[in-house]
Amino acid sequence: MQPPFYCDYGSNIHLGKRVYFNYNCIVLDVCEVRIGDYVLFGPGVQILTPLHPRDAALRREQEFGKPVEIGSDVWVAGGALILAGVHIGPRAIIGAGSVVTRDIPADVFAAGNPCRVIAGT
């Protein structure tokens, strides 16, 4: 883990073997974040589990979230954002600067905003 690394609690982050976080990564772990073995995160990657109500009045009172799960052997390139509730399948590659708003299957290259499958790996 390269510093600086930021998180909300730390206790909701579950890491597999040999996970690597490059510089300036952020994990907002309001909910559980489960990361498999041999996962690589480029610099500036953010994993964000919090959510807020769309209704402005409720935003003053509520915060909630959804867990994130990342399978083994995933590579998340620099500057990617992984949003609440997302599951990324094993061996997937997430392109730099991607905004992952929905589940990504195993064994694919996915990129973009919003992130979508580009090709099989």
N, C-alpha and C positions, 0 to 999 in steps of 0.2 A: 504494500500500500504506500503510494507516494503522497507526501503531504503537499498542500493541506487537504484533509478529508473532513467533510461535515455531515452530521446526521442529527436527527431529533433526539432519539433515545438510545440507539445502538442495540438495545436488548431485543428488538423486533427484527434484527438482521440475522439470517441464518446462512452461513457460508459453507460450501463444499470445500474439497481439497484444492489447494493452489489457485485460489481466485486472485486476480491481479487488478487493482485499481490504479490507474495513472493519476497524474496531478489534477487537483481541483474538482474532484468528484463530490457529489451531494446525494445523500440518500435520506429522504424525508420518510421515516419509518413509523408513521402514525399507526399503520397496520403492518402485518408481517411481510417481509421481503425474503424470499427463498431463492438462493443462488446455488446452482449445481457446481460440479467439479470442473476445474480448468477453464473457468470463464475469464475473459479478458475485457476490461473496460478501458477505452481510450481516455485522453484528458477531457475534463469538463463534462463528463456524462452525468446526467441527473436521473434518479429514480424517485418518482413522486407519488406517494400513496394517498395524500389527503384529497378530499373533495369538499365542495361547498354547495349549498342549495342555490338554485337559480333565482329564487325569490329573494329580493333584497332584504326584506324584514327578517326572514329566516336566517340569512347570512350573519346577522348580528347575534344570533343565538346558537347556531349549530355548526358543527364541523364533524365530518365523518370521513371514511376512506374505504378503499378496497385494496386487498393484498396484491402483490406482484410476485410472479414466479418466473425464473429464468433457468432453463435446462442446462445440462452439462455441455461443455465445449462450445459455448456461444462466444462470439466476438461482437462487442458493441463498440463501434468506432467513435472517434472524438466528437463531442458536442451533441450527442444524441440525447433525447428526452424520452423516458419511458414512463407513461402515465398510469394512473391508478387502475387496477383491475386487469392489467395486461399479463398474458402468459406468452413466453417466447420458448418455442420448442428447441430440443437439443440440436446442436451443430448449426444453428442459424447464424447468419451474419447480418448485422444491422449497420447500414451505411452511415457515414459521418453526417451529422446535422439532422438526422431523421427525427421525426416526432411520432413515436409509437403510440397510437391511440386505440389499437385493437390487437387481438391475438395474432401471433405470427407462428406458422407451423414449423416443424423440424426440417432441417436440411434445405433451407432456402436462403437466398440473398434478398433482403428487403431494404428499401430506402425510400426517402422522400418525406413530404409534409402534405398530407398525412402519409405515414410509412405504409408501403404496400409491397407485395411480393414482386420482384423483378425477374428472378430466375431460380432454378434449382442449383444447389451447390455442387 
